[in-house]
Amino acid sequence: MHIVMHQRTKMGVILNYSIGLGNELNLYALYWVLKERGVDVKFDDPEQAKRAYYSKEGAVHHLTLQSLDVDDFDICSAEEKKKYLDCDSDILNRLRRKIFGSKSKIIKEEDVKSIDDITEGYFIGNFPVFWTYEYLDVIKKHIKFKQPLGGSNKQNIEIAKEMSSNNSVSIHFRRTDYLRSENSFLNITNDDYYDKAISFIETKYNKKNMHYYIFSDDKEYIRKKYDDKKYTIIDWNDGEDGIWDFWLMTKCKHNICANSSFSTWASLLNDNQEKTMIRPIRKDAPRWYYDSLKKMGYDLIEV
């Protein structure tokens, strides 16, 4: 993949660039859906976003869109960005904004309820999959895995074949960064959630020799918790090779997701037409959030 720079001045929508494979896929999907609808859409500079993100203490994401084989996308110029973000820092512009207000045209994610609500401006948000999942066939055309599949580790290929031949279920645990106090609002998947999810799967499929493949950033915890023979812990894809964990999740027949866009996208890209996808949801989640996930095909477990 390489990034295409265009110098046109007339634009429709600029998308902010949010770091982390799941977040980037959310926005990449929105990009192609808007393209399909005839919108002149571009990304803000991804390299600038990466520099800003990785300069922060505690930055943890290793995987990005570049970990996949994705199609080229356009990024905006500095002048095009100024059309929607009134951010010149010279004293006259600061004074003008103080007196007359900002001329920025910002589209905030929380104000968008459907793809039709996205009008001209600069989009800020991380999770627009709620408005793009109906276009999944369009999106899949622009998302591929790099060759050779499985990377350099033949174990990935062997496990993928095994997944296709048994009643395979992926389970994704995200713990490392979610256990930090500043991320406690994201850490909603506890042991009770996973126990209920496994019970749901085994009841639905009448315990037909289900086999669970576990993916996690906290391998020590997983090894202690899941040592039964019905579990296989995928613990060999570290760093940038973690993209093959993502690929293997798509190869399972069913998916138990963490509260994470990483495993959410793996479940959406799973081609099994009879798949079961499970996600957690807070008991106090807004109704629109619950309804959106149900429409996407998820079975929800309250936490």
N, C-alpha and C positions, 0 to 999 in steps of 0.2 A: 504494500500500500504506500502511496505517496500522496501528499496534500497538494491540491491545485489552488493556485492563487489567481484571483480575477480582479480586474480593476474597474468593473462597471460601477456606476454611481447609484443607479436605481436598484433598490432592494426591497424585499418583502419582510423577511424575518431573519434575525441573527440569533443563534442558540449559544447560550453560555456553555463552557466546556467543564465538565465535572469529572474528577479523576477517580479511577477504579473501574474495572471491567463492567460490572453491573450497571453503574451509573452511566458509563459511556455508551453501553448498548441501549439504554433507555433513550438517550438523546440521539444516537445514530438511527434508531428505529423511527423516531419522530422526524428526523431529517428526511428519510426516504419516503415516509408517508406524505409529508408536505410536498416533496418533489413530485410525487405521483399525482397530487392534487393541483399541480401547476404553480405552486408558490415558489418565488425566488428566495431560496433559503441558503444560509451559509453558517458555518461555525465561527465562533470567536477563536482566537489563536490558541491551539492546544498546547504548544510549547510554553507559552507564557503561563498557562494554567498549571502545567506540570512543575515549572520552576517555583511558582507560588506555593503549590501543595507540598512539594518535597522539601521546602525550606522550613516547614513546620515540624516541631518536635512531635514524635509519635506517628509520623506518616508510615502506613503499613502496606499500602497496595503495591503489589509486584506486577499485576497483570493489567494490561490496557488493551484498547482496540488493536494496537500493533501486534498483540499476541495472536490475533486471528488474521485470516486472509479476507480482508474487507475491501470494498470498492472505494475508489477515490472520492473525496468530498471537497467541497469548496470552503475556503476560509475567507473572512472579510479582511479588507484593508483597514488601516487606522482611520482613514477618512470616512469609510463606510460606517465604521463603528461609532464615530462621532455624531452621525446622523440621528442615532437613537439614544446614545448616552451622552448627556450634557456634562462632560467631565473635565474640560479644560481647566487647568489649575492656576492660570495667570490671574493677577489681581483684579483685572477688569471683569473677567467672567465670574469670578467668585463674588464680586460686588453685585453684578447683574443678577445672579441667582438669589442673592440675599434679598434683593429688592423686589424682583419680579417672579422669583421661583424658577425651578428647573424646567427645561424643555425636553427632558428625557422621555422617551416612549418605552416604558418597561411593561412586559407581560409577565405577571407573577403566576407561578404554578397554582397557588391556592385560589386564584380567581378564574381558573380554567376548569370547566366541567365537561367539555367535549372538544374535539379537534376543531370544530367550527368557531370556538371562542378565541382561537389564536389569530390575531390580526397583525397588522404591521407593527414592528417594534423589536425590542431585545428581550428574548425569553430567558427567564431565570427560574431554574427548577432542576430536580434530579430524578423525578419518578413519573414521566409522562406515559408509561406503559399502559395506564388505564385508558388512554384515548387511542392507542395504536394497536392493541392486541387483535382487533377485528381485521387488521391488515397484515396478519402474520405471514400469509403466503407471499405478499410483496416484500416483506422484510427479509424472509429467509433467502431470497434470491441474492441478497447483498451480504450474507454472512456465511463464510466457509472456514473450515479448519485448514491449517497449513499442512502440506505434505512433507514427509511421510506421516500418515496418521499415527498417533501414539508417540511421535517423537523418536528418540533413539532407544527408548526402553521397550523391548519386546514384551515385557510383562503387561504393558497397557493393551497390546493387541490380544494377548491371551485372555485377559480379564474381559475385554469387550466381547469376545466370542462366547465366553462363559455366560455373560449377562444376557446374550441373545438366546441362549438355550435353556435358561431356567427362569423361575418366577422372581426376577430381580427387582429390588427396590433400593434406590439411593436414599441415604440419610445424610443431611448436611448439618454440621455443627459449626457455628461461628462463635468463638469465645474470646480469643486473645484481646482484641481491641474493645469488644463489647463489655468486657469485665472492668474496664476503666470507669471511674466514677462519672466522668463527663459524658459517657455513652450509655449510662444505665437505662435511659428511656428506650434504647434500642434492644436491650438485652431482655427479651420477653420469652425466650425459648428455654425453659428449664427441663429437668428430668421428667416431670409430670407430663409436659407437652409431648415429649418423644415417646413415653410409655403409652399415652393415649393414641398417638398416631400409629404406632406399631399395632396396637390392639384393633384400631379401626381397619387397617389393612388386612389383618388376619381374620377378622370377622367377615369382612366383605368378600374375601376370596376363600373362605372356609378353611383357612390354615393349609393351603395347598403347597406345602414345602416352600414357603417364601424364603428367599435369601436376601440378606441386607448388606449393602456395600456402604461403608461409612467413610465420609470425607470430613476432615476437620483440620483447623489450624492449631488444635490442642491435642496432639497425638498421645501424650502421656495420660491425660484424663480418659481418652477414649479407650486406650488399651486396658485400663483398670476396670472401666465400666462395662465394656462389651467383649467378653472373652468366650462367649458361647460359639459353637461351631456353625450356627446359622448366620454369623456375622463375619464379613471380610473387611478388614481395615485397610483402606488404600493410603499407604503412608510413605510412598517412595517418590512422589512428584513434588519436589520442593522448588521454591523460588519461581522462576519463569516457566518451569515445567508444570506448574500448577494448572496451566491451561488444559493439560490432559486429564486432570481431575474434572474439570468442567465438561470436557468431551465425554468422559466415561459416564457422568451423570446423565447426559442426553441419551446414552445407550441403554440405560436401565428401563425396564418396562413401566415402572412407577416411581414417583419422587416424593419424598418427605423433605420439605424445605425448611431452612432456618428463616428468621426474619431478615432476609438478605436478598438483594436483587441478583446476586451471583447465582444462587440455586433457583431463584424464580425464573431467570432466563434459561437455565439448563432445563427446567421442566417444560417451559414453553417451546423450546427447540427440540424436545423429545418427539420423535415422529410416530410413536405408538398411538394408533387411533383409539385404543381402548385403555389408555393410561389413567391412573388415579394420581392426582396432584393434591398434596396436603400442605396447608400453610397455617401459621399461628395468627390469631387476631385478638386484640385486647377486648375485654368485655365492654369497655366504654368507647370502643371505636365508633366513629360516626357511621350512620346508616349508608351513606353513599360509598364509603370505603368497603363495607361488608358486601353491598350489592355488586360493586365493581369486581371484586375478587370472585364472587359466585358466578357472574357472567363469564369470567375468564375460564371457568371450569374447575375452580379449586373447592375442595372440601376443607372447611375451616374448623379449627379447634380453638376454643376460647381459652385464654390464659390470663 
